[in-house]
Amino acid sequence: MSEGSPASSKRTLLEWVSGLFSDEPSDRSELMEMLREASERQIMDAEALNIIFGALQVSDMQARDIMIPRTQLVYLKAGDAPDVLLPTIIESQHSRYPVIGDDLDDIKGILHAKDLLPLILSKDLDHFDIKDCIRPATVVPESKRLNVLLQDFRNTRNHMAVVVDEYGHVSGVVTIEDVLEQIVGEIEDEHDIDEEGFIKQLDSHTFNVKATTAVDDFNEYFGVSLDEEEFDTVGGLVLKAFGHLPDRGEVVELDNLRFKVLNADSRRLRLLQVERATDS
């Protein structure tokens, strides 16, 4: 059979196609590197690549990594009258609130702020009972994987879940927006301008910090003196300290603080866990 025959050409084409898959990635790091190379060759859009990176990392993250911690919860008390509830709702401007009984571990349900509108418009507040408005709370353990949690949100159409520790105590809450931010990146809204939205204290010496946190705000919060001249954000400063784009779980220390990468895309850091040095 001659070299230029159809059968020869077909065989060469099959060999070429199979060659595309001959170097299968042996682990996730190799897969991410192949995806980076595809982006550099403009086979894949950079934003699409970042979403893929986020989706891959979400399967390794847990509810405790991104929850709004107990100390920062805005909640409502089941026994409060409308004139007590409404100022909290108006001031915080959230769409959903945990409703508690005797204490934070006594979750009665979730209130959707929009469910109060009919009552307010009708002005029938004398017979108001918040128990008529609240919806059942979804409760998940701190160890709940975010990819599973996202699927649960989609199946149940809930947008908020209460996170509990191994003893059943409330650790915080997590929303569908919190999960989606780990995939697509920061979802900006008018309520993300204060530093509380960027730094969340988990316990006495552990904090979750968005990489977009301004260095001067970070310094003020932690009482440190990280360089504010070269980088505007903590993410840029930590990235320089690594000297490379780190994978999830990598750690670096700066000014007696330990920075652990919780989430990063193909170009930048997204979420960091910061620990203060503890006395030995």
N, C-alpha and C positions, 0 to 999 in steps of 0.2 A: 504494500500500500504506500502510495507516495506521501511525502511529508505534507503536501498541501491539500490532501484529500479531506472531505467533510468529516469522516470519522476521526481523523487526526485532530482536526480543529475542535470537534466536540470534546475529545478527550482532554485537550489542552484547556478548554474552558472549564471543564469539571475540576481539573486539577487546580485551576486558579481560584475557583469558588471555594473549594475545600481548604485551600491555603489561607483563606481569610479567617478560618476557624481553627487553624492548626495550633495557634498559641493561646489556648484557653487560659484565662486567669486562674491561678491556683488558690487565691484568696481574695478578700475584699480589697485589700490594698492594691493588688495588681489590677483588679477590675477598675478601681478609681483612676489608676494611672493610665489605663487604656482609654478611659473616657476623657481624661484631660488631653491626651494626645489627639483624640477625635475632635475635641473643641479647638485645639490649636491649629488643626488642619481644616477648620471651618466646616467640618462634617456635621457638627452639632452646635446649636446656639448656646452661648455662655449661660444665659438665664435658664435654659432647659437643663443644662448640666448641673447648675446649682440646685435645682429642684430635685434632680435625681440623687444628688449627694445628700440632700436633706431627707429624702424618703428612705435612703439606705440607713442613715444614722438613727432615724426615729425608731427603727426596730430594736436598737440597742438601748434606747432611753426609757426611763421609767417615770411614772407620775410624780415621784418625789423630786425629780430633776427640774421640773418646770412649774410646779404648783405654786399658787399664791399662798404663802405660809399663814398659819394660824394667827400670828401676830399682826398680819396686815389685812385680815378679813374685815370686810364691811358687811355686817349682818343686821338682821332685824329681830326683835323679840316678839314672840307670839302674842303676848298679853298687852302690847302697846296699842294705844289708840291712834287713829289716823293723824292727828295733829303732832304726834311724836314720830311716827313713821315717815311722813312726807318730807320733813326737813332733811333727814338722812338720805332719802332717795334723790331729792333735788340737788343736794350738795355733792354727792358722789357721782351721780349721773350714770350709774351702771344700769344694765338691763335686767340682771338677775341677782337675787340675794338669798343666801341661806337664812332660814327662819329657825330660831332656836327657842327652846323651852327654858329650863332652869339654868343651863350653862351651855358652853360651846359644844360639849359632847352630846347634848340633847337636841339633835337636829330633827325638826318637825317636817321640813320640806323646803322647797325652793319657790320663791315668789318671783314671778315675771312682772316687772314694773307696769307693762302694758295692761295687765289684768286689773289694775286699779282704775284705769281710765273710765270704764263705764260707771263705776261707783262715784268717781269725782264729778263726772258730767251730770249724773242724776242727783248729786248732792244728798244722796241717801246715806249719810255717814253715821247716823245715830245707831243704826243696827249693824254696823260694820263688824265683821269677825274675820280676821286674817286667815283663819283656818278654812274659810270658804273659798279662798283664792289660791292657796299654796298647792303646789304639785309635788308628787313623791320625789324624794331625793335619790339620785343614783349614787351608791357608795362603792368606792374602789379602794384596794390596798395601795400603799405607797409603791409597791413593786410592780404595779400594773404596767405592762409594756405599752408605749404610746401608739404603736401601730394597731394593737388590739383595741386600745381605748378609742381610737379614731373610728374603727369599724363599729364599735358599740354605739358611739355617738350617731353614726349614720343610720344604724338599724333602729335605734330607739327615738331618734330625732331630738334627743336631749343635747343641750349645749353646755351643761355644767355638771360636774361630778364632785362629790365630797370625798376627800382622800383621808383614809384612816391608817393609823400605825398598827403594829402587831397586837396591841392591847385593845384596839377598838376606839382609841381616842382620836379626835379629829386633828389631822395634821395641817389641813388646808383645803383648798378647792382647786380644780383644774378645769379650764374651759376649752371648747373646741378651737377657739382662736389661739390659745396658747400652743396647742398641738400643731395647728397649721403654720404658725410662725416658725416652727422648727423645720418645716419642709420648704416653704416659699420665702422665708426671710421675714424681716420686720413688717408688720401690718400697722402702718401709722394711723393714728386717729387723734382726735383733739384731747384725749385723756392720757396720752403718753408723754406729756411734756414735763411732768415732775419726776424727780429722781426716785421716788418710790416705785415708779414703773420700771426702773432700770436696775435697782438693787433690792434684792429680797433676802431678808435674814431668815435662815433656816433654823439655826440654833445659836448659842452664845458665841461661837467662833466660825460658823460656816455661812456663806452667803452665795446666792446666785446673782451674777452680774452680766447684763447684756454687754456685748463687746462694743456697742455703739455709745456706751456711757462716756460722757466727757471726762477727760483726765482731771480737770480742776474740780468737778463735782465728786469724782472718786476720791481725790486727795482729801477733800473737806469731810467726806463721810467717814473715811477710815483714819484720818489724822496722819497721813503719810505725805511724802514729798516726791512722788513720781514725776519724771520730766514732763513739763507741760509745753515745752517749746517745740519739740520736734514732731509730736503727734497730738492730734486733737482728741482721739478716742483711746480708751483702754485697749481695745482690740489691736490697734496699730502698734501700741507700745509693747504689748505682750508678744505680738508677732515678731517684732524685731528681736526680743529676748530669745525667742526660739531659734531664730536664724533660718527658719524654713516654715512652710505651711504645715502645722502639726495635725496629726490624726486625733480623733476622739480619744480621750484618756491620757494624753501626754501632759506632763507637768513641768512647770518652771517656777522658780522663786524670784521674787523681787521685793526689796525693802521689807523683809521679814513677813511677806505674804506668799502663800502657795497658790498658784494659778493652775487649775486643771481644765482642760478643754472638754466641754460637754457637747458642743456642736460647732461645726465649721463647714463651709462649702468649698468650692474649688478655688476660691480667691481670698477669702477672708474668714475671720472668726465670727461666730454668731453668739455663743453663750459660754460663759466661764463660771466655774465654781471657785470661790476664793475662800481660803482658810487662814485665819490668824495663827501665828505660831503660838503653841501652848507651852506653858512653863513645864519644864521637865521635873 
